Amino acid sequence: MGTRDSRAKFKHVLNVLGPFLGLLFVIGLFCLSEEVRPYFMTGANFKIILVQTVIVAIGALGMTMIIVSGGIDLSVGSVVALTSVVGATLLVKGYSPGAAMALTILVGGGIGLLNGLAIAGLRMLPFIVTLGMMGVGRGTAKWLAGNQTVNAPESPVNNLMALVDPLSLFPLPPGVWIAVALAFAMAVVMRQTVFGRYVFAIGSNESTARLCGIRVQFYKVLIYALAGLFFGLAGLMQLSRLTQGDPTVAIFGGASLNGGAGSILGSMIGALIMAVLRNGSNQMGWQTYMQEIIIGIVIILAVGLDRLRQSRAAN
């Protein structure tokens, strides 16, 4: 009994520390280069990494809910592109910054709501619905932008991701603190609330969750709608960072692809690892295609390790 308890504790500690170890490993790889190390290990560079993490991290918060519930959403990149274009277009048309920000986020929530209604209400496969929405979102973004970027006028929206004092780590842009605050809030929601427990229950076994009295279809719609709000916020951060709406941008968390398991912390560390990889690759002078290959390999390895962990846990 003692040995079994020790193994269980060891696996728990490994699950918690695993993402951090992965992050330290990636940072250590780039620190091996004597040419890159002096520039890589600076406060200014880590500020850039954190800013680059914000968009993917906020999107990952929504994706984590969806994946934990046993779903998938392929339309994330398109929604981020569309909402960034919507925000820029609203500012160009003279909307106030507050109204433009609110409407941008709500557009993301509306798209998520449509996904949820199609998946839960019409009992359609999430893969098919979100694949279709990916095309609809991307096409709408290009139509709205006239197949070009939409340059937004100067406004407080730009301050969300502005690099004040770029030569030092602090102060960090408001967007970074927003992402951190949302991550803490979602960690509490997913682990300490009835809604969070329902999300895990649906992903673990939908039929059992339904028999337990959980309104599965309602919560599926709610999950996709809430995730859409996060995607809309990610689009707003994209607009703030680029100061323009770009219909061609794309993004892809700490959750098991089998559903019913995952953590917000793992998602945030995963997003940070991706940003560190891109940043370090740029400083190493690697071509963009090489960066995409490396990140693709990392994603495949992460999924493979997750499946291995799941199979060992079952045994």
N, C-alpha and C positions, 0 to 999 in steps of 0.2 A: 504494500500500500504506500509506504514511504517513497519507494523508488518511482512509483507511478505519479505521486504528487510532485516529486522533484522534476520529473520530465514535463509535467503540465506547466509548472512554474517557469521552467527553462524556455518552453515554447512560447509562453506568454511574453516573457522578457524579450525573446528574439523577435517576436512580431512587433513589439513596440520599438525596439532599437534598430530593427532592420532598415527602415527608411533612412534613419540618421547615418547608419554605417554606409549605406549606398551613397548618400550625399558626401560624406567625408572621403569616400573612395574616389569619387569623381573629382573633387577638389584636389585631392592628393595627386592624381594623375597629371593635372595641368601644372601643379607646383613642381613636378620633376624637371620641367624645362627651365633652365637658368635664364633664358631670354624672356620667357613669359612671366615667371614668378614675380619680378619686381613690379609689374603693372597689374598682374592678376590679384595679388594679395594687398589691395589698397582699399581704403574706405570709399573712394570715388568709384572704383569698379564694382564694389558690392552694392553701392547705391543703384548703379545701372542694372545690375542683376535683379535686385528687388523690384525695380520699376518694370523690367521685362517680365517678371513673374506675375505681376498683378492680374493681367488680362486672363492668362491661362488659369491662374489660381481661382479667380471668381467664377469662371466657367466650370472649373472642376468641382466647385461646391454644388452646383446644380447637377452635374453629371454623376456625382457620388450618390445623391438621392435616387436618381433614376436607376443606376446600376445596382445599388443595394436592393432596390425594389424588384430586381429581376428584369429590368427593361434596358433599352439602349436608345441613344439619340444620335443619329448621323448628321443632323442638321445644324449642329452647334456653330461650325465655322460660318455657314451661310447666314445664320441669325445674327451673329456678331457683325458680319459685313453689312447686312441690311440695316441693323439698328444704328451702326455708325453713320451710314448714309442718311438715314432718317434724321438723326440728331443734327448733322451738318446742314441738311436741307432746311430744317426748321429754323436754325440760326440765320441762314442766308435769307429766309423769308421774313425775318424780323421778329420771330417769337422771343420772348424773354428767356434768359438762360434757365431759370427754374422750370418754366413750362416745357422747354426743349428737353431738359434732363428727364423730367417725369414722363413725358410722352415716349421718349426713347426706351425707357425701361418698360413701360406698359406695352409697347409694341412687341418686345421680347416675350412678355407674359402672355400676350394675346396669341402669339404663334405657339407657345407651349400649350396653351389651353386648347387650341385646335388639334394639336398632336394628341393630347390626352383624350379629347372627345372621340377622335377617330379610333384610338387604340382601345379605350375602355368602352365607349358607347357602341361602336360598330364591330368590336372584337377583332380588329385588324392587327396584324403582326407589327410590333414596334419598328422592326428593321425596314419593312416596306413603307410604312407611313412616314418615318423620318427620312428615308432615302428620297421619297417623293418631295417632302418638304425642303430637303436640301436643294433640289433643283428649283423649286418655286421661290425659295428665299434668295438664292443666288441670282436668278433671272430678274426678280423684282428689284433687287439692289442695283443691277446693271441698268434696268429700264429707268428707275428713279434718278440714277446718277448720270444718265445719258452715256453710259459706257466710259465714264471717266471719273476721276476723283472729284469730290465736292469740297472745295476749300472753305472752311468755316471762318467767319470773322472773329476778331479778338473778343474774348468773353471770359467770364469766370470759369467756364467749363474747362478752359485750357489749364487752369491752375491745379486741377485735380492730379495731373501727372507731371507738373512742371519741375524741372531739376534746379531748385534753388541751391546756390553754392555747390556746383557740380564737382568741386575738387575735394569734398569731404563727405563722410557718410551721413552726417546730420546737418540740417533738418531733412527728414524724409518727406516726400510728397504726400499730400492727404490720401491719395489713392492707395498707397501702401498701408496706411493705418486703417482705411476702410476695409481692405481685404483681410487684415489681421482681425479686426473686430468682428467681421462677418464669420470668419473661420471659428472664432471662439463661440459665437452665438450658435452656429450650426452644430458644433460639437456638443453643446448642451442640449440642443433640440433633439439631435439624433440619439443621444444616450440617456437623457433624463426626462423626456416627455412621452406622453401617450402616442402622439403622432410619430415620433421616432421609432418607438417600439412596433407600431403598425407597419412602418416602412420595412423594417427588418423581417417582420413576420410574413408580409406579402412576398418578399424576395426569397425567404427560406422555403415556404410551401404555401402557394396561393390557395389551394383547395382547403387546407387545414385552417388558414386564416379566415376564409369565408365561413367555414363551419363554426368557428369561434365567435361569429357575429360581427366581424370586421367588414365594413362596406368597401370591399376591394375596389369596385369600379369607381366609386366616388374618390377614394384616396389616390387611385392612379391618375385621375384627371387633375387632382390637386397637386400631386408630385410634379407632373409635367408642366403645369402652369407656374408653380413656384420656381422650377428650374429655368423656365423661360424668362422670368424676372432677372435671375442671375445672368443669363446670357445677354439680356438687354443691358444690364449694368456693365458687363464686360465690353459690349459694343460702345457704350458711353466712354469707358476708360480708353478704348482704342482710339476713339475720336479725340479725346483729350491729349493722348500721347502723340498722335500724328498731326493734330490740328486740321484734320480733313476726314471726310467719309470716304472709305475705299471699298468699292464693291467686290474686290478680289482677295481680301484678306481671309485667312483661315486659321483655326486653332484645333486640338483634340483634348486614374485618379486614385490610389489608396483603397480601391474597392475590388472585391472579388467579382470577376465576370460571371460567376455562377449565381450571383445574387445572394442576399441574406447575410452578407458579411462586408465589412469595410470600415474605414475610419476617415474622419475629416483631416486628422493629422497626416495620415499617409498620403492623402490627395495633395495637401499643401507641399509636403516634402517632395512629392513626385513632380509637381509643377516647378519647384525650385531647382530640382535636378536638371530638368529640361532647359531652364534658363541658364544654368551654369554650363551645360554642354554647349549651348549656342555661343555664349560669351567666350568660353575658353577656345572653342573652335575658331572663332573670328580672330582671336589674338594669336592663335597658332598659324593663321593665314590659310586655313583650309577652305576649299571652294564650297559654295552653297550645297552642291549636290552631295558632297562628302558629308556635310553636316546632316542632311536629310537621311542618308544611309545609316549614319551612326545612331541617330535618334530612333529610326525605325528598328534597328537591331536592339536598342535598349528596351523599347516597348515590347518586342517579341520575347526578350529574355525575362522581362518583368511578368508577363502573362505566364510564361513557362514556369517560373519560380512559384507563382501563385498556384498553378495547378499541382505542382509538386508538393507544396505546403498543404493543399487541400487533401491530396491523396494520403499523405503521411498522417494527417490529423484523423482521417477516417479509420486508419489502421491502429 
